[in-house]
């Protein structure tokens, strides 16, 4: 391949994507047009567009024809706060629809330093292989000596000096449907990307230190926007809580509002729940910052668990591998987390799957030694899943497959095959709608209304009023943010610290959001995002265009899923959440999904079956 990267300085983006064929062991360059960049931004959006143009509906996610697209955003490699992120999109072996996963760490920045905005992976290597990327060259290296090693062993063997890597563990090699991929101490967690890499005999992708430096197109403008962004983050209450306690800062308000999943979403609280709060973990486990670069929020932490320094479990891990399994000792949860990190397992799906097995065992549907609170058996079960030993071979397929085979679908807490995150929607009805319609399954981050229903208290959690409007808005804005690619947590500071919001009394703001959602949404100032985009890459982008790009990205993903067979019947919640109240809820609340879903479809421009109407697809220029 000829040297296609003559310059040593990248102004925002070179718009070059590295296309690698693992079957043929060849590579080439694909150029992103200016129009495509403006329409799909980068990160998730561009990844979906590249996948849509290449991936045939109905293919086997673990077959040779499957594809992986790894994309950075225009901020990768810059000093924008919380911009050390990148995205992977693929067809999920767990859900058999579109999978996507966002990740922090330095891999995206290091890839950009080689002059590439992203990677398209296709084909399958005949034998285990690692890819080494350095500027305009790719080496295909034998990896038989790495196959079978866990993630820390592989990372140690590869080395970390002047390079960053994406690595799978035994779970990925064994095609566990919810296997993850490690990027340093961060993870591409959801949907089973590790299994897709494993199916391609791809053990690792290694990006060496490149020769290219990313420089914003408008340097002075960029610096002013950056200063303002950091000011907003540094004065925002939610951001400061995350800086102090990590994502475990979410635990206290969730517990207070009876939304903690306990014993497979049977209860919403527990007397020992206080042990897994961020405040308790900080006090008892000597925590310190261990975060991505460049980050201003600093939510990543390390702490001392089981007499060793290790990653503090994220809130989702504390909830799903902890409370949801009847375990409240952070040392035990840390042990489970370390096993997942070594073997390459998504902690949310692991927790959701084990919780189903525990309940199914108690009801006689399956025979295992697992029961709620059985920490020793959880350790054995996680290892058996990753290594496909005994009943682990069945558990490796996830809770939907288990419940389809053995019964108990009503307490398999998943949507579209993806296990649910750590917010019980019976305590926040907007979050229930968000889970039901999220494109990748029971994803809390697609819209995350619980942030306003619970964490900030700006939306009433137990009303359907205004929820469809805000779900649509949050989905659009989050799709655009994930395509920048910048951390979603910046949303609190970037939108809630603007002048109008800060000057409006909380009660007035709450009344407007709850009763006049269209007006409230129109008043939200999220202009920092498109300003960052324009300053970084030199393409003018208004707030209106930014939000429309987010809508386009979300609807494209929905279209790709409907091409895989997704319909209205799939936009639902587990029966437990619709028909069975929490055992400790005296008000016996359930999620009133149907009226919210009906209005959401109308707002979205879907037909009665949940398919995007052709008029919508033309309006967004997805089809011509």
Secondary structure, 3 states (H helix, E strand, C coil): CCCCCCCCEEECCCCEEEEEECCCCEEEEEECCHHHHHHHCCHHHHHHHHHHCCCCCCCCCCCCCCCEEEECCCCCCCCCCCCCCEEEEEECCCCCCEEEEEECCCHHHHHHHCCCCEEEEECCCCCCEEEEEECCEEEEEECCCCCCCCHHHHHHHHCCCCEEEEECCHHHHCCCCCECEEECCEEECCCCHHHHHHHCCEEEEEEECCCCEEECCCHHHHHHHHHHHHHHHHHCHHHHHHHHHHHHHHHHHHHHCCCCCECCCCECCCCCHHHHCHHHHHHHHCCEECCCCCCCCCCCEEEEECCEEEECCCHHHHHHCCHHHCCCCHHHHHHHHHHHHHHCECHHHHHHHHHHHHHHHHCCCCCCCCCCCCHHHHHHHHHHHHHCCCCHHHHCCCHHHHHHHHCCHHHCCEECCEECCCCCHHHCHHHHHHHHHCCCCCCCCCCCCHHHHHHCCCCCCCCCCCHHHHHHHHHHHHHHHCCCCCCCCHHHHHHHCCHHHHHCCHHHHHHHHHHCHHHHHHHCCCHHHHHHHHHHHCCCCCHHHHHHHHHHHHHHHHHHHHHCCCCHHHCCCCHHHHHCCCCCCCCCCCCCHHHHHHHHHHHHCECCCCCECHHHHHHCCCCC
